Amino acid sequence: MSTAGPPATPVTPVAVVTGASSGIGAATGRQLAAAGHHVVLTARRKDRIEALAAELTAAGHRATAYALDVTDRPAVDSFAASLDRCDVLVNNAGGALGADPVASGDPADWRRMYEVNVIGTLNITQALLPALTASGDGTVVILSSTAGLSTYEGGGGYVAAKHGEHVLAETLRLEIVGTPVRVIEVAPGMVKTDEFATTRFRGDTDKATKVYAGVTDPLTADDVADTITWAVTRPPHVNIDLLVVRPRAQASNSKVHREL
C-alpha cells in the first residue's frame, strides 16, 4: 500500500516589476504573467498599475498593484515586508533627463538620474535579496542600457547613471555567487516607447520624434520584455550575465542607419 500523500500544489512564482506603469515595465508585467508568474506591479502612478493589474486579472492571470517610489527607502522596506515570497525582481524603474553637454548639464538632472537608476535599483535589490535567496531559485534582472557600456555626446548624466547600474550588476553577481540567485543584466539600445524620449526632453515631442527619425524598426517595449522573459525562464542553472539587444539598424550608440 502506498503511503504517499496527495501531490503538492505547484507554487506560483512571484515576480516584482518596478516602473511597471508604462513602456518596458508594463510589457514585462504582461509577458511574465502570461509565462505563469504572479506579477507584483510597482510604480509611482497608482492608477496605471491598478489598471494593468485589472487587465491581467481579467485575462486569467495573477497580478497585484503596489504604488511605490524606489528612491524612498522606508517605503521600499515596507513593500518588501508585505510580500510572502519573491522569486524574480525586474529592476526596470529608471529613465533619462536632458541631453546637455557635460559643460552645461544640470546637476539636478544628474542627481535625479543617479537616484532613480542606481540608488533605486540598490534599494529594492537589497530589500528583496533575502526573499529571493529564500525562494531557492531567485533571479535579479537589472535593465540597464547600451549607455552603460559606451558613451555618446549629450548623454553624460544618463551614461554615468547606467554605467553605475551596470557595475552594480557585475559586483552583485561576484558577491553572491554560490547562493541560489542569478543576476541578469539586459542592456537595450534604441527602444521606441510612448514616454522615454518625451520625458527626456521634458515633453518636447519634436525633439523626441527626431531621436527615431528615419529608423524603420526601432525596438519596441514588447521586444525588450520578450528578451527579459526569455532570460528569466531559462533553466535555473543558466545565467544570462549580460544580454545586449539593439535594432538591426543600430550598430552602436552613435551609428544608426536612417532612411531619410
N, C-alpha and C positions, 0 to 999 in steps of 0.2 A: 504494500500500500504506500502510495506516495505521500510524503509529509509536506510537500511544497505548498506554500500558501498561494494566494492569488497573485497574478503578475503585478509588479509595481507600476503605479501610474506614471507615465512619462512626465518629466519636469519640463515645463516650457521655459526656455532660456529668456532672460530679461536683458534687453539692450537699451541703454540710455543714449540718447542722441541730443547733443547740445546744438543750439542755433537751429532748431527744427521748425521755425515759423515760416521759412521760405527756402527757395533755391535748393542747394545740395542737401541741406539738413532735412527738409521736408521730403525730398525724393528718397533719401536714405531711410527715413522712417517708413515710408510706404514699402520699399523693397525688402527691408528686414522683416517687417510684419508679414509680408507675403511669403517670406522664407521660413516662417514659423516662430518668430520671436514675439514676445510681449514687449512692445516698444514703449519706452517712457520718453515722451517728447518734452524737451525743455527749451525755453526761450523767454525773453522778456515780454514779448507780445502774447499775453494770455489768450486773447480772442482767437488768434491764428492757430495756436497749438490745440486749443479746445475744438476748433472746427475740424482740424486734421484728425484728432483722436476720434471725433464723432464719425467722420468719414470712414476711417479704418474699422471702427466697431460695427458700423452698418454693413460693411463688406464681410463681416465674419471674423475679423482679426481681433487681437487683443492690443489695446492701446490706452495709455494714460497720459494726461497732460499735467505739467507742473511748471508754473511760472517761476523763472529763475534767471538771475544775473550772475554769470560765472565769476565776475570780478568781486562779488560780495561774499567773502569767505564765511562769515557766520551763516548766511543763507545757504551756501553750498553744504556746510556741515549739517545743517538741519535737514536738507534734502537727502543727503547720504543716510542719515539716521532713520529716515522714513521708509527706506527700501528694505524689504525682506531678503532680497538677493540681487546680485548684479553679475551677469556673465560677460557682457560686452559693453564697452564705453566707446562711443564715437565722438571724439573731440572735434566738432565742426565749427563751433562759435568762433567768429573772428571777423576779419574784414580789413579794408584799406581806406585811408582818408588822405586825400590830396595826392598830387603828383608834382610837387615842387622840388627844385634842386636842393641839395644839402645846404647850400649857402643861404637860402631863404625859406626853408621849410619851417613850419610852425611847430615848436616843441610840444605844444599841447596835443597836436595830431600824433606826433611820435609817441608821446606818453600813452595816449588812449589806445593806439595800435598795440603797443607792448603790453598794456594791461589786459586787453581782451585776448590777443593771440597767444601770449606767453603765460602771464600770471593766471589768466582764466583757465587755461589748459592745466597748469600746475595745480590750481585749487581743486578742480573736480577730479583730477587723476589721483592726487594724494588722498582725497576724501573717500574715493571708491576703491582704492587699491586693496584694502583689507577684504572687502566683499568679493572683489574679482579673484583674489587669491583663494578665499574660502570656497568659491564655486568649484574649484578643482580643475577648471579649464577656462580661464579668463582671457579676454582679449581687449587690449587697449589699441584703439585706432586714433592716430593723430593725422588730421587733414592739414597738411602744410601747403606747399606750393612750389612750383619751379623757381619762384622768387627766393625760396630758402636754399637754393643750390647755386644760383648765379645771379648777378645783379643786372640792372639796367638803369639808364638815365631817368631821373624823375621818380625813381622808386625807392629812394634811400630808406625812408622810415618803414615802409611795408617790408622791404627786403630785410632790414635789420630784425624786424619782429619775426619774420618767417624763418630766418636763419636761427634765431633763438629757439623757435619751436622745433626745428629740425634737430638741433643738438640736444634738446630736451629728450626727444625720442631716442636718439642714439645712446645717450647717457643712461636713461632708464633701462634700456634693453641690456646694457652691460651690468647694471647694478642688480637686476632681479633675475638674471639667468640662473636656472636651476629651480625656479618657482614655476607653478603651473599657469603662468601668464605670458601671453605673447604681446609683443609691441610691434604694431604695423604702422608704417607711415605711407600715406598716399599723397603724392605731390602732383596736382593737376597744373596744366598750363592754361591756355586760353579757354575759359568757360563762359559762355554767354548765359547769364541768368537775368531775372527781372530786376534785380536790385544791386548787384555788386558794383558795377561801374557807375550807376546813378548815385549810389551812396558815396562812392569815392569822390565824385565831382559835385557833391552836395546838391543833387537834384538837377544839374545841368545836363539835360537829355541830349543836347547836341554833342557835347564832349563825350558822353557815354557812348553814343552811337558810333562815333569816329573810331573807338577802340576796335570795333569789329568790322569796320568798313572794308568791303571787298573780300572778306573771308567767307567763302561759300558755306562751309560747315564747321563752325567752332564747336567745341564740346558743349553738351547740354548738362543740366543738373542730373538727368537720368543716366547719362553716360558715366558720370563720376560715381553716382550711387550704385550703379551696377558693378563698378570696379571694387568699391568698398564691400559690397555684399559678397562678391566672389571671394575676396581675401578673407573675410570673416568666416565664411562657410567651408574653407579648406579643412582637411583633417587636423586634429589638434596638434600633431607633431610638426605641421608645416607652417613656418613663419615667413610671411612676405615682409622682409625687412623694409624695403623701400620700393615703391612702385610709382614710376613717373608716367603720366598719361597726358598726351597732347593731341590736338587735332592734327591730321595729316598735313595741313597747310602751315603748321608751325614747326620750324626746325630748332628754334631756340627762343629765348625770351625776346630777342631783338631781330630775329629772322623769320618773317611771316610772309607767305605768298598771298598777295591781294590782287583780285581781278577787278581793277578799277577802269 
